[in-house]
């Protein structure tokens, strides 16, 4: 391990020399979901930086330290180094871990450290030594967005060259605009963002991220998807943060704006993030077997854990009030907690594209891209491990179209929470499985719940909604 780290450090300095780097940029993730950063001149950086790190004030980071204990240290991970394509001065960026300067231990509220502990716990159990994740994060590309909320005003307005709502208004207007729920796979000129997504793909590849495909998604208004190749849990979370950074900055560079908000448009599909996952040990896949859909018994237990803990998981996988504008019964989003081969109306799908055991995986379809990937991936894996440890039976698969089920059958299918408040309540009542191996601590879980309740739920509850004026102004 030390030899690998030493090689990675040597590679960092080789990159600095090769690209005539002037600045070093340090990126780390706050508690909710967003990258933070600061930069130093390259002459302030040497090999000791990977041991001593750099100090910063953590009291201004959301969900972290109070002002009387604000000093923290970041230590860059040399394996995450990439040439930043969006900073004018030649800059090398690295993702960092956060440490307490007093204890010299990783900070327990640092989401990346939680993901690292999750993998260490996985190895400790002896069940597996690798967890592979592959997220499909959807997003929207808009031409312009305006929004505000004050004491006497609340509004948002979206403008898109692909917005069906503007088809009869703009001039000039080509008329080539995806209809509502008909945006899946049309060629240009209806798909007017193909070139922009291609630029995003090429930038991702130049930063070392392997891309499998890109395409337009179902919604009008410029919804897209770029599929990344699966990777080990921590690396996958790192790459998802880089992915969002590259998508948003590429859009901005070209005069657009991109959002991973789950439900920015009323009446059309929202953005989900289906997450493919599998466990491996000794280079062998553990999810392939002779059970249902070619799964192993272990994989079925993993599914059982996901389904049992799904309501609590939503607090991490669908962590915004806006998430539950997408997770609505009767529409395409998978609110029904069931599993099935091929059936995309189930919360868990077993892809059947190939008989190769190495491709056998499960796809958890509830999450959305507003989540913090380090927390969400770790929580999902811990739920799956709980299913394996306790041999949780997932029940019978549901191979019918759930949306066509008669009411008497549908009432027996459990559903995801209907709001962020319900999800947080479920987490408050069901988090013991997350505490194993000290992966999540009680402090982390309660801080997450309190942050969400006090900074988001209460603030939303106090504000009049614009649609309430349409409903009630004339009472």
C-alpha positions as CSV (number, residue, x, y, z in Angstrom):
1,X,0.0,0.0,0.0
2,X,2.8,2.4,0.9
3,X,4.6,1.5,-2.4
4,X,1.4,2.3,-4.3
5,X,1.0,5.6,-2.5
6,X,4.7,6.5,-3.2
7,X,4.2,5.8,-6.9
8,X,1.1,7.9,-7.0
9,X,3.0,10.8,-5.3
10,X,5.8,10.5,-7.9
11,X,3.1,10.6,-10.6
12,X,1.7,13.9,-9.1
13,X,5.1,15.6,-9.4
14,X,5.6,14.2,-12.9
15,X,2.2,15.8,-13.9
16,X,3.3,19.1,-12.3
17,X,6.5,19.1,-14.4
18,X,4.9,17.9,-17.6
19,X,2.1,20.4,-17.6
20,X,4.0,23.3,-16.1
21,X,1.5,23.5,-13.3
22,X,1.3,26.8,-11.4
23,X,-1.5,26.1,-8.9
24,X,-2.6,23.2,-6.8
25,X,-6.3,23.0,-6.1
26,X,-7.7,21.0,-3.2
27,X,-11.3,19.7,-3.4
28,X,-13.3,18.1,-0.6
29,X,-17.0,17.5,0.0
30,X,-19.2,19.2,2.6
31,X,-21.8,17.3,4.6
32,X,-24.8,17.7,2.3
33,X,-23.5,17.2,-1.3
34,X,-21.3,20.0,-2.6
35,X,-17.5,20.2,-3.4
36,X,-15.6,22.9,-1.6
37,X,-12.0,24.0,-2.6
38,X,-9.1,26.3,-2.1
39,X,-5.8,26.6,-4.0
40,X,-2.1,27.2,-3.3
41,X,0.8,28.2,-5.5
42,X,2.8,25.2,-6.7
43,X,6.0,26.3,-4.8
44,X,4.0,25.9,-1.5
45,X,3.5,22.2,-2.3
46,X,6.0,19.3,-1.8
47,X,6.1,15.7,-0.7
48,X,5.4,16.6,3.0
49,X,2.1,18.0,1.9
50,X,0.8,14.4,1.7
51,X,1.6,13.9,5.4
52,X,1.1,17.3,7.0
53,X,-1.7,18.6,4.8
54,X,-3.1,22.1,5.0
55,X,-5.2,23.8,7.6
56,X,-8.6,25.5,7.0
57,X,-11.6,26.9,8.9
58,X,-14.2,24.1,9.1
59,X,-16.8,26.2,11.0
60,X,-18.1,27.7,7.7
61,X,-18.7,24.3,6.1
62,X,-22.3,23.1,6.3
63,X,-22.9,20.5,9.0
64,X,-19.4,20.6,10.4
65,X,-17.5,22.1,13.3
66,X,-18.6,25.0,15.6
67,X,-16.6,28.2,15.6
68,X,-14.8,27.3,18.9
69,X,-13.3,24.1,17.3
70,X,-13.0,25.2,13.7
71,X,-9.4,24.2,12.8
72,X,-9.2,21.2,10.5
73,X,-6.6,19.7,8.1
74,X,-7.1,18.4,4.6
75,X,-4.7,15.8,3.2
76,X,-4.8,15.3,-0.6
77,X,-5.1,11.8,-2.1
78,X,-2.5,11.5,-4.8
79,X,-4.5,8.9,-6.7
80,X,-7.2,11.4,-7.5
81,X,-4.9,14.0,-9.3
82,X,-6.2,15.4,-12.5
83,X,-5.5,18.5,-14.7
84,X,-8.4,20.8,-14.0
85,X,-9.9,21.8,-17.4
86,X,-11.8,24.8,-16.2
87,X,-9.2,26.9,-14.4
88,X,-7.3,29.3,-16.7
89,X,-3.9,29.1,-14.8
90,X,-2.5,25.5,-15.3
91,X,-3.9,23.8,-12.2
92,X,-3.6,20.3,-10.7
93,X,-6.6,19.3,-8.7
94,X,-6.8,16.6,-6.0
95,X,-9.6,15.2,-3.8
96,X,-8.8,15.4,-0.1
97,X,-9.6,13.7,3.2
98,X,-10.3,15.8,6.3
99,X,-8.4,15.2,9.5
100,X,-8.7,16.5,13.1
101,X,-5.5,18.3,14.0
102,X,-5.7,17.2,17.6
103,X,-6.4,13.5,17.3
104,X,-4.8,13.2,13.8
105,X,-7.8,10.9,13.0
106,X,-10.0,11.3,10.0
107,X,-13.0,13.6,10.8
108,X,-16.0,11.4,11.4
109,X,-18.3,13.8,9.6
110,X,-16.2,13.8,6.4
111,X,-18.3,11.9,3.9
112,X,-15.3,10.4,2.1
113,X,-13.9,9.0,5.3
114,X,-17.3,7.3,5.9
115,X,-17.1,5.6,2.5
116,X,-13.5,4.5,3.3
117,X,-14.7,3.0,6.6
118,X,-17.5,1.2,4.8
119,X,-15.0,-0.6,2.5
120,X,-12.8,-1.5,5.5
121,X,-15.8,-2.9,7.2
122,X,-16.8,-4.9,4.1
123,X,-13.3,-6.5,4.1
124,X,-13.5,-7.1,7.9
125,X,-16.7,-9.1,7.5
126,X,-15.0,-11.5,5.1
127,X,-18.1,-11.5,2.9
128,X,-16.3,-9.6,0.1
129,X,-13.3,-7.4,-0.6
130,X,-14.7,-5.1,-3.3
131,X,-18.0,-3.3,-3.8
132,X,-18.6,-2.0,-7.3
133,X,-21.0,0.8,-8.0
134,X,-22.2,2.3,-11.3
135,X,-24.5,5.3,-11.0
136,X,-26.6,6.7,-13.9
137,X,-27.0,10.4,-12.9
138,X,-29.5,12.2,-15.1
139,X,-29.5,16.0,-15.4
140,X,-31.1,18.9,-17.3
141,X,-29.5,21.5,-19.5
142,X,-31.3,24.9,-19.6
143,X,-30.5,28.1,-21.4
144,X,-31.4,30.3,-18.4
145,X,-32.9,29.9,-15.0
146,X,-34.2,32.6,-12.6
147,X,-35.4,32.1,-9.0
148,X,-35.9,34.0,-5.8
149,X,-37.7,33.8,-2.4
150,X,-38.1,36.9,-0.3
151,X,-40.7,38.2,2.2
152,X,-43.2,39.1,-0.5
153,X,-42.0,37.1,-3.5
154,X,-41.3,33.5,-4.6
155,X,-40.8,32.3,-8.1
156,X,-38.7,30.3,-10.5
157,X,-38.6,30.5,-14.3
158,X,-36.8,28.2,-16.7
159,X,-35.9,28.9,-20.3
160,X,-34.8,26.1,-22.6
161,X,-34.3,25.8,-26.3
162,X,-35.8,22.4,-25.9
163,X,-38.7,23.5,-23.7
164,X,-42.1,22.4,-25.0
165,X,-43.6,25.3,-23.1
166,X,-41.8,27.8,-25.4
167,X,-42.6,26.1,-28.7
168,X,-45.3,28.7,-29.5
169,X,-43.5,31.7,-28.1
170,X,-39.9,32.0,-29.3
171,X,-38.9,33.6,-32.5
172,X,-37.1,32.3,-34.5
173,X,-38.1,28.8,-33.5
174,X,-37.3,25.6,-35.5
175,X,-40.2,23.6,-33.9
176,X,-37.8,20.7,-33.3
177,X,-38.5,20.2,-29.6
178,X,-39.1,17.0,-27.7
179,X,-42.7,16.5,-26.6
180,X,-43.4,15.8,-22.9
181,X,-42.1,12.3,-22.0
182,X,-40.9,11.8,-25.6
183,X,-37.3,12.8,-25.3
184,X,-35.7,9.4,-25.2
185,X,-33.2,8.8,-28.0
186,X,-34.4,11.3,-30.7
187,X,-31.6,12.3,-33.2
188,X,-30.7,15.9,-33.9
189,X,-32.2,18.4,-34.6
190,X,-34.7,17.4,-31.9
191,X,-31.8,16.4,-29.7
192,X,-30.1,19.8,-29.8
193,X,-27.6,19.1,-27.0
194,X,-25.8,16.2,-28.6
195,X,-22.7,18.2,-29.3
196,X,-22.6,19.6,-25.8
197,X,-22.9,16.2,-24.2
198,X,-20.1,14.9,-26.5
199,X,-17.9,17.8,-25.2
200,X,-18.7,16.7,-21.7
201,X,-17.8,13.1,-22.5
202,X,-14.5,14.1,-24.1
203,X,-13.6,16.3,-21.0
204,X,-14.5,13.4,-18.7
205,X,-12.2,11.1,-20.6
206,X,-9.4,13.6,-20.6
207,X,-9.7,13.7,-16.8
208,X,-9.4,9.9,-16.6
209,X,-13.0,8.9,-16.3
210,X,-14.2,6.0,-18.5
211,X,-17.5,6.7,-20.2
212,X,-19.8,4.0,-21.6
213,X,-22.5,6.1,-23.4
214,X,-24.3,9.4,-23.6
215,X,-27.9,10.1,-24.7
216,X,-30.9,12.4,-24.4
217,X,-33.3,11.4,-21.6
218,X,-37.1,11.1,-21.5
219,X,-38.0,14.7,-20.5
220,X,-38.4,17.8,-22.6
221,X,-36.2,20.8,-21.6
222,X,-32.8,19.3,-22.4
223,X,-32.7,16.2,-20.1
224,X,-29.6,14.1,-20.6
225,X,-27.6,11.1,-19.3
226,X,-23.9,10.2,-19.5
227,X,-23.1,6.6,-18.2
228,X,-19.8,6.1,-16.4
229,X,-18.1,2.7,-16.2
230,X,-18.6,1.1,-12.8
231,X,-15.8,1.5,-10.2
232,X,-15.0,0.6,-6.6
233,X,-17.2,2.4,-4.1
234,X,-14.9,5.3,-3.0
235,X,-13.5,5.8,-6.5
236,X,-17.0,5.8,-7.9
237,X,-18.1,8.5,-5.5
238,X,-15.0,10.5,-6.4
239,X,-15.8,10.2,-10.1
240,X,-19.4,11.1,-9.6
241,X,-18.3,14.4,-7.9
242,X,-15.9,15.0,-10.8
243,X,-18.8,14.2,-13.2
244,X,-21.1,16.8,-11.8
245,X,-18.3,19.3,-11.7
246,X,-17.5,18.7,-15.4
247,X,-21.1,18.6,-16.6
248,X,-22.0,21.9,-14.9
249,X,-18.8,23.7,-15.9
250,X,-18.9,22.5,-19.5
251,X,-22.5,23.8,-19.7
252,X,-21.6,27.1,-18.2
253,X,-18.6,27.5,-20.6
254,X,-21.0,27.1,-23.5
255,X,-23.6,29.6,-22.2
256,X,-25.9,27.0,-20.6
257,X,-26.7,25.9,-17.1
258,X,-26.9,22.3,-15.9
259,X,-28.8,21.0,-12.8
260,X,-28.9,17.7,-11.0
261,X,-32.1,18.9,-9.1
262,X,-34.4,15.8,-9.2
263,X,-37.6,17.6,-10.3
264,X,-37.2,21.0,-11.9
265,X,-40.1,20.7,-14.3
266,X,-43.8,20.1,-13.5
267,X,-45.6,17.4,-15.5
268,X,-42.6,15.7,-17.0
269,X,-40.0,13.2,-15.9
270,X,-37.6,14.1,-13.1
271,X,-33.9,13.1,-12.9
272,X,-33.1,9.9,-11.1
273,X,-29.8,8.1,-10.5
274,X,-30.2,4.3,-10.8
275,X,-27.3,2.7,-9.0
276,X,-25.8,-0.6,-10.2
277,X,-24.0,-2.5,-7.5
278,X,-22.2,-5.9,-6.9
279,X,-19.9,-7.5,-4.5
280,X,-16.7,-9.4,-5.4
281,X,-14.1,-11.5,-3.5
282,X,-10.7,-12.7,-4.7
283,X,-11.5,-11.4,-8.2
284,X,-14.7,-13.4,-8.4
285,X,-18.2,-12.0,-8.7
286,X,-20.5,-12.9,-5.8
287,X,-23.9,-12.0,-7.3
288,X,-23.9,-14.6,-10.0
289,X,-25.6,-17.9,-9.3
290,X,-28.5,-20.3,-10.0
291,X,-31.3,-18.5,-8.2
292,X,-33.9,-16.1,-9.7
293,X,-32.7,-14.1,-12.7
294,X,-29.2,-15.8,-12.5
295,X,-28.5,-14.4,-9.0
296,X,-26.8,-16.0,-6.1
297,X,-28.4,-16.6,-2.7
298,X,-26.1,-13.9,-1.4
299,X,-27.3,-11.4,-3.9
300,X,-31.0,-12.1,-3.0
301,X,-30.1,-11.5,0.7
302,X,-28.4,-8.2,-0.4
303,X,-31.7,-7.3,-2.1
304,X,-33.6,-8.2,1.1
305,X,-31.5,-5.8,3.1
306,X,-32.0,-3.0,0.6
307,X,-35.8,-3.5,0.5
308,X,-36.0,-3.8,4.3
309,X,-34.1,-0.6,5.0
310,X,-35.3,1.4,1.9
311,X,-37.4,3.9,3.8
312,X,-34.4,4.8,6.0
313,X,-32.0,4.8,3.0
314,X,-34.2,7.4,1.3
315,X,-32.9,10.0,3.8
316,X,-29.5,9.6,2.1
317,X,-30.4,8.5,-1.4
318,X,-33.2,11.0,-1.9
319,X,-32.2,13.8,0.6
320,X,-34.1,16.9,-0.6
321,X,-37.7,18.0,-0.3
322,X,-37.6,18.2,-4.2
323,X,-36.7,14.5,-4.3
324,X,-40.3,13.6,-3.4
325,X,-41.7,15.6,-6.3
326,X,-40.1,12.8,-8.4
327,X,-40.9,9.8,-6.1
328,X,-44.7,10.0,-6.6
329,X,-47.0,6.9,-6.9
330,X,-48.5,6.3,-10.3
331,X,-45.7,7.7,-12.4
332,X,-42.5,6.3,-13.8
333,X,-40.3,6.8,-10.7
334,X,-39.9,3.5,-8.8
335,X,-41.7,4.1,-5.5
336,X,-42.8,0.4,-5.1
337,X,-40.4,-1.6,-3.0
338,X,-40.1,-4.8,-5.0
339,X,-37.5,-6.5,-7.2
340,X,-37.8,-8.0,-10.7
341,X,-35.7,-9.0,-13.7
342,X,-36.0,-6.5,-16.5
343,X,-39.0,-4.7,-15.0
344,X,-38.2,-1.0,-14.7
345,X,-41.3,-0.3,-12.6
346,X,-39.7,-2.1,-9.6
347,X,-37.4,-0.4,-7.1
348,X,-34.8,-3.1,-7.8
349,X,-34.1,-4.4,-11.3
350,X,-31.8,-7.3,-12.3
351,X,-30.4,-6.3,-15.7
352,X,-30.5,-9.3,-18.2
353,X,-28.3,-8.0,-21.0
354,X,-25.7,-10.7,-20.6
355,X,-25.2,-14.2,-19.2
356,X,-21.6,-13.4,-18.2
357,X,-21.3,-13.8,-14.4
358,X,-19.0,-10.8,-14.3
359,X,-21.8,-8.6,-15.4
360,X,-24.4,-9.9,-12.8
361,X,-25.5,-7.0,-10.7
362,X,-28.5,-5.4,-9.1
363,X,-29.9,-1.9,-10.1
364,X,-31.4,0.1,-7.2
365,X,-33.6,2.7,-9.0
366,X,-34.9,4.9,-6.1
367,X,-31.9,7.3,-5.7
368,X,-31.6,10.6,-7.4
369,X,-28.5,12.8,-8.2
370,X,-29.0,15.3,-5.4
371,X,-27.5,12.8,-2.9
372,X,-24.0,12.9,-1.4
373,X,-22.6,9.8,-3.1
374,X,-20.2,8.9,-0.3
375,X,-23.0,8.7,2.1
376,X,-25.6,7.2,-0.3
377,X,-23.3,4.4,-1.6
378,X,-22.1,3.5,1.9
379,X,-25.6,3.4,3.3
380,X,-26.8,1.2,0.4
381,X,-23.9,-1.2,0.9
382,X,-24.4,-1.4,4.6
383,X,-28.1,-2.2,4.1
384,X,-27.2,-5.0,1.6
385,X,-24.6,-6.4,4.1
386,X,-27.2,-6.4,6.8
387,X,-29.4,-8.5,4.5
388,X,-26.5,-11.0,4.0
389,X,-25.6,-11.1,7.6
390,X,-29.2,-11.7,8.7
391,X,-30.2,-13.7,5.6
392,X,-33.1,-11.4,4.9
393,X,-35.6,-13.0,2.5
394,X,-36.6,-10.4,-0.2
395,X,-39.9,-12.2,-0.8
396,X,-41.2,-13.2,-4.2
397,X,-40.2,-11.1,-7.3
398,X,-42.8,-9.0,-9.0
399,X,-42.5,-9.5,-12.7
400,X,-45.8,-7.7,-13.5
401,X,-46.1,-4.1,-14.6
402,X,-46.6,-2.6,-11.1
403,X,-48.5,0.4,-12.5
404,X,-51.1,-1.9,-14.0
405,X,-51.7,-3.9,-10.9
406,X,-55.3,-3.8,-9.5
407,X,-55.6,-2.0,-6.1
408,X,-56.1,-5.2,-4.1
409,X,-52.6,-6.4,-5.3
410,X,-50.9,-3.1,-5.1
411,X,-51.8,-2.5,-1.5
412,X,-49.6,-5.3,-0.5
413,X,-46.5,-3.7,-2.2
414,X,-44.7,-1.4,0.3
415,X,-43.7,2.0,-1.0
416,X,-40.9,4.6,-0.4
417,X,-41.6,7.5,2.0
418,X,-43.8,10.3,0.6
419,X,-41.7,13.1,1.8
420,X,-38.3,14.0,3.2
421,X,-39.9,14.3,6.7
422,X,-41.1,10.7,6.4
423,X,-37.7,9.5,5.2
424,X,-35.9,11.2,8.1
425,X,-38.4,9.7,10.6
426,X,-37.7,6.2,9.1
427,X,-33.9,6.8,9.5
428,X,-34.4,8.0,13.1
429,X,-36.2,4.6,13.8
430,X,-33.9,2.4,11.7
431,X,-30.1,3.1,11.7
432,X,-28.5,0.4,13.8
433,X,-27.4,-1.4,10.6
434,X,-25.4,1.7,9.7
435,X,-23.4,1.7,13.0
436,X,-21.7,-1.6,12.3
437,X,-17.9,-1.2,12.1
438,X,-18.3,2.4,13.2
439,X,-19.0,3.3,9.6
440,X,-21.7,5.8,10.4
441,X,-21.6,7.1,13.9
442,X,-24.7,8.2,15.9
443,X,-23.3,11.7,15.8
444,X,-23.2,11.6,12.0
445,X,-26.8,10.2,11.7
446,X,-28.3,12.6,14.2
447,X,-26.4,15.6,12.7
448,X,-27.8,14.7,9.3
449,X,-31.3,14.4,10.6
450,X,-31.2,17.6,12.5
451,X,-29.5,19.5,9.7
452,X,-32.2,18.4,7.2
453,X,-35.1,19.1,9.6
454,X,-33.9,22.5,10.8
455,X,-32.3,23.9,7.6
456,X,-34.6,22.5,5.0
457,X,-37.9,21.1,6.3
458,X,-38.7,24.0,8.7
459,X,-37.7,26.6,6.2
460,X,-39.9,25.1,3.5
461,X,-42.8,24.7,5.9
462,X,-42.8,28.5,6.7
463,X,-42.9,29.8,3.2
464,X,-46.1,30.3,1.1
465,X,-45.9,28.4,-2.1
466,X,-46.8,30.2,-5.4
467,X,-49.4,27.6,-6.3
468,X,-51.2,28.3,-3.0
469,X,-52.0,31.7,-4.4
470,X,-53.7,30.0,-7.4
471,X,-55.6,27.7,-5.1
472,X,-56.5,30.0,-2.2
473,X,-56.1,33.7,-3.0
474,X,-59.9,34.2,-3.5
475,X,-61.0,32.4,-0.4
